Amino acid sequence: MDATRPPTDDPARRPLRVLVVEDNPTAFDLLLIHLRRQGLDPVARRVETAEAMYAALADEDWDAVISDYNLPRFSALGAIETLRASGRDIPFILVSGAIGEERAVEAMRAGAEDYVPKDHPTRLVPALRRGLLAAAQRRERREAEAALTAAAANLPGVLFRLQTTREGAILSFPYMSNGSLRLFGLPPAEAMSDPAAFLGRLPPEDRERLASGLAGAARTSGTWRDEIRVQTDAGQMRWVQATASPRTQERGFVWDGLIVDVTALKEAEASLRESEGQLRKLSVHLERAKETERAAVAREIHDEIGGSLTAMKADLASLARRVTGDAVAGERLRSLEELVARAMATSQSIARALRPAALDQGIYHALAWQARDFQARHGIACRVVANDEDAPLEPESATALFRIGQEALTNVAKHAGARSVELNLFFTASQVSLEVRDDGQGVDPANLDKTGSFGVFGMYERVRALGGWLEIDGGGGRGTTIMVTLPRGRPRTGAGA
């Protein structure tokens, strides 16, 4: 016999749809009376066979199943199996007479939500409510997991969970999203069943990097982040960035993280480095060509123009001795001699600016000449100190140090507001260092990175091309210090370019 009750129109009392597995109609009616007395509004159907239960589950949506233990043609264990086969996740409450603890435990293990003896009917409604709450929580959890899975599938990477020992040794991958199939061609189930399926795709050095990185993060319980290479099923090597944060558990750590493909970024970085290298080589080549051209022009001015002016000055002097009675001619000749003298001084100044002849005598002497010229032109005390004034230095390194010193002194004159400058030149067996220190107002480090600071950039490029290093310290209003160190020996004209 079936008993039903139409849904109530009162929105405050939602009908409870209950499928009852019971062969006794009277017991069924008493069950409904008890539920109504407890404030519920049941809509129920009674079934007593597996076929009827399966059909009822297929026809309608139910909130719960209440079942007796033993029926002539059915049983609670069979009803649990039928409910499981239907795919419905609703609470199964066992209501029966004395069946013994062993059978009750068996039913609970099989999937029953709770057991209520028939002689304690007041326990039924609380059991139903607990079961309904548990089922709702399971549904919410499944929906959240489905949403997470869908979100993970759309991420441009792989979500993963990693189990390690307290020392960071990898134990398993409890979870890996479907992104691993798209990114590496690795099915997530394969990685979760055997971590070697993923680790085997890493080159040996990257596996060691991963192991040492996790071990280090495990010691501090900190976030692990690194870039490693992973081989795809097609044999391609992809760069990935992996990040994971640990949670402490009894066995060790659980790491939740994300793997993102950064291959395109790494390729772009490599291309940029290659372009920078080519530009640096071009810069070194142009700088070398410029210095060569400067030296050639300086020699041309010194040898040709300087020689011609010297000859002209001698001829004018000879002519002046011959023209002694003509005051006007004598005045003109003296004027010409002054013009030639100024032209000679100007040509010598231009030649020295292009390439000081003092460089042929050594870097110390070139810097000393530069210091004297700087002091004469700007009125700022300037001196050069060296531990070896005659130490030899490769022409390219000597030219680089001279140009850096020249640029540094130019910046002092323009910006420092200094009263004095000191250049310290120090030679060792393998290195040469130049320190330019002033007592001016200093320089803001942020200004060194300005786009228009080509003089500073030029210093760095010269030093980089020769395999050396350069530091600038100018904060706090204590003046500015520029320190340059270059290796001695054969200059690395192409290194770092």
Buried (B, 14 or more C-beta within 10 A) or exposed (E): EEBEEEEEEEEEEEBBBBBBBBBBEEBBBBBBEBBEEBEBBBBBBBBBBBEBBBEBBEEEEBBBBBBBBEBEEBBBBBBBBBBEEBEBEBBBBBBBEEBEEEBBEBBBEBBBBBBBBBEEBEBBBEBBBBBBEBBEEEEEEEEEEEEEEEEBEEBEBBBBBBBBBBEBEBBBBEBBBBBBBBBBBBBBEBBBEEBEBBBEBBEEEBBEBBBEBBBEBBEEEEEBEBBBBBBEEEEEEBBBBBBBBBEEEEEBBBBBBBBBBBBEEBEEEEEEEEEEEEEBBEBBBEBBEEBEEBBEBBBEBBEEBBEBBEEBBEEBEEBBEEEEEEEEBBEBBEEBBEEBEEBBEEBBEBBBEBBBBBBEBBBBBBBBBBBEBBBEEBEBBBEBBBEEBEBEBBBBBBBBBBBBBBBBBEBBBEBBBBEBBBBBBBBEEEEBBBBBBBBBBBBEEEEEEEEEBEBBBBBBBBBBBBBBEBEBBBEEEEBBBBBBBBBBEEBBBEBBB
